Amino acid sequence: MNSGFVVRPATPRDFEAVERLAEQALPGVFSLPADPVRLSRKIESSLSSLSADVSYPGEEDYFFVLEDLATGEVIGCAGIQATCGYRKPFYSFRHETFIHASPGLNISNKIHVLALSHDLGESSLLRSFQVASPFLNTAAAELLSLSRLLFVANHPTRFSNRLIAEIVGISDAAGQSPFWEAVGLHFYGMDYQEAERLHADDDRAYLAELLPHYPLYVNLLPDAAQHAIGQVHPGATRPYEILLEQGFEPERYVDVYDAGPTLAAEQHQIRAIRNSDLCRVHVTESPAVGNTCLLVANLSVSDFRVVLLGARTCKDGAVMLSQQEANALGCKSGDFVRISPVKQVAS
Amino acid sequence: MIIRPVAATDLDALMNLAKSAGSGLTTLPADEARLSSRIRWAQKTFAREVERADADYLFVLEDDEGQVVGITGLAGAVGLREPWYNYRIGMTLSASPKHGIYRPNQTLSLANDLCGLSEVCSLFLHPEQRKGTNGRLLSLSRLVFLAEFRELFSDKIIAEMRGVSDENGSSPFWEGLGKQFFTMPFAQADYLTGIGNKSFVAELMPRFPIYTSMLPPSATECIGVVHPNTRPALRLLETEGFAHRGYVDIFDGGPVVECETAHIRAVRDSQPLILAVGTPSDTAVPWLIHNRKLAQCRITCDHAHVAAGTLVVTSQTAQRLCLKAGDQVRAVPLYRPTIGDIRP
């Protein structure tokens, strides 16, 4: 059943499939540009990150794909960048509140501002998440998103203690973002899509320098822009909810371009990491059926693999796998794997 | 017509004037207690009993029948007792030559920069008297007074000009900016500042600079723009050397104009002269004439001419100034001479 999918590192052979996925990305997803040069560079950089000996988070950028084992097709991709502000600024708007009170006039106003901030620059960034639409609402999408968290659990020192994810904010049918229209437009002088094209370039980080450096008063923005703050694009609710379920929270940060929420969590707060454990593999012809779904990840770096198993029981500190499943994970009886129970999900 | 210091007996006349002014003239609200207290302060000021921080030189314009038809004021210093706020217009630039991006964005920053400066203020002329040289006399009298008593004022003088508002007293600048922070109508905020309650400005106003590109166009169009009725008053000060240098009112966005005291035409060109009573010649032009007195100050304007170090005026003018021939006056032509006026 659910064992029909595996997450593994992207390789150059996945290029065409990834390019097709990139073409389906929502407006504003700068981390998955439908640009051949940048995409192949992304795959190369992931491969070298996976083969590097890393003891603290730096420039590494990991990129995984979701493969349908039945067809061999790549139907999703997702990545994690070790340090989002590595050598390039990573700005967010931080939502701050002030009380402007006049005791004499008996007025007390709560004032909201958005202040450009580099607070999140040291965080590790979950990004480049894209699943072919038929699979978006299946357990495979969850497997893809959570596989990154198990990679973090395996190699915590490769990442920052804080993981974040920028969720795409709202835009209209024409791809225009109301927040951009009210804010970014004045500082870039170009529409959202044009800005997106510029950003597809590696210049994104430097272009952030054009943004307003004084805090913005939310009450002065047009209504449409105010309503966009912290709102999730309808097409991004699935990745948003997967991470919320894991304990990520929309803190006080939003994206500087479309005001979509930035989710954040510390490693130890993340369910898939906190509830994960190491155990041995026991390959058997008929694995016993239990009542918990399990994510199972091998401990390899360069050949990292994760599968999602249906209800499965662990016996004597070992997880029972069929030969097929063991093959998908590239492991044999006696190997250690990391398992993490997940609640029963749609299949 | 004469300009003289306000007197206690002027209260009723000032109340009537204030009622005809409407909103926008924040320094002359129709509030009897406030007005009578202002008159008392002005009397102390002319008696040299107050410090510059509290000095309020309030003058009235009186016709020959003793009717008060206008008011005009000069504050020793603004913002020395409590903060004085303006927005300072600034600019930020977002530029990336590589991408052909060059975006200037105007900003408004809350500033106390003008604290300590003397201010010409409270000018109001009864609508029926807006004719002839009355407006000019009312406005420029303060400048010739400044020229006489330089030590009582700062080296730079400011004037806040009334900004744009509609017939209901609603200001587009206020609607777009202030109202979002004050949650009260413009007229109320205007009134509160008029009666001297400015602390709420600091309590409620935005403390970070504002990008004006995020305000509604109706509000940005009013930044640094005067109310149509105030245009003549602005033009008058401009011909005296005042200029808008980037400060605007925080409520209605009207411009603050400023000038170095020494560069104000009526200060620079005014001169002490001996009064002579006679018949001004055919070539006489209108002069602004001050009797060089503080508490007994009288300022008027009339045709006069200079002859052998004396200013020749009619006996009626001398009478209005409470002077006689041989007394000293400070005088300046009421109009700035144009090229054609300069004769050998």
Interface residues (C-beta under 8 A of the other chain):
Chain A: F98 H100 A101 S102 P103 G104 L105 I107 N109 I111 V113 A182 V183 H186 F187 Y188 G189 M190 L198 D203 Y206 L207 E209 L210 L211 P212 H213 Y214 P215 L216 Y217 N219 L220 L221
Chain B: T92 S94 A95 S96 K98 H99 I101 Y102 R103 N105 T107 G176 L177 Q180 F181 F182 T183 M184 L192 N197 S199 F200 E203 L204 M205 P206 R207 F208 P209 I210 Y211 S213 M214 L215
